[in-house]
């Protein structure tokens, strides 16, 4: 048995010596060895620590990052979280007209109206319902007033990270003004000659009836249009209907064979363009544009339209809003009116309480009495105000006298202290 083991050991050593040859430098021939030295081998670490995922899964749950806004993109307006994440709170930044900004913590389902009320209450504004959020793209010259039901986080998440787009908190009294005075928003020459008009219904009555139902009349007019990616403007006849936006390829003809489909209103957003002539070379000063909601904010994705008056531009933008959010806009307007009525009712109760107050005189020994004479009540108010001002002046005088006495005492103590002796070493 011992011979077999020794034989196997010799064969193993012989194989190792044949496979590995160790060469020594020629200057030291005596260092040549018949058997090789120890060969380094790749050792597997059997006592390796588990990975972070294995350690967390086996020992403790994953602790969320307490400062997620520090890991957000540099120019992202949504500072924490994303729509695809599990977190439900986000930090958004809102700017004012004075270029000051404020960051607020909101949920993923917060609406533009809720954000406006939150900001209005934080700055102690009385007219909370007249504020709005404006989506402002300064590089492209675009502005859009957000509807009250739109989700702020969803809109901001669609902005490019490297853009200068921001949300502005601004007053907008004309947001629902077309429900009150529709004649100023819808000129008669822009309303389509539909069947209701030919039967004898006036255009103003038609608009009023449609607005009560949350709808809008068909709008028709000539527009200067510039397609995305082009520099030339064309004058075409456009028709805006409930089914979409169309333009005529043959003058003012509205026959189905002459109308070409231009876009679905449910997938379009309408923007007001400022500096249209400078940025895009528009032939008219009043410019607006439409853009698909899923497209990026690029010049080649904008369809620009130009008109010669502010009234015509306002008519087109209002019609786009009504055809896209008709019923919802009517609900938003009714909610705003209900809040305004509640606020007026509360103020009227406060004024009634003030009007029920009477002037009293407590100078007598028998207690207070009601002053019936208005002239006497006015004199009592003036006398009380004079007494109050005298008391305030006497308090200020005593305060100044007390401060002067303290200052004089400090100066007197300073003069009484002997000067320090100065020793000169020669």
Helices and strands as residue ranges (DSSP letters): H 2-19, G 29-31, H 52-58, G 68-71, E 89-95, E 101-107, H 112-122, G 128-130, E 131-137, E 142-145, H 152-157, E 166-171, G 177-179, G 182-184, G 188-190, H 195-198, H 203-212, E 219-226, E 234-241, E 244-248, E 259-263, G 265-267, E 268-273, H 276-280, E 286-292, G 299-301, E 303-307, H 310-355, E 360-361, E 369-370, H 374-416
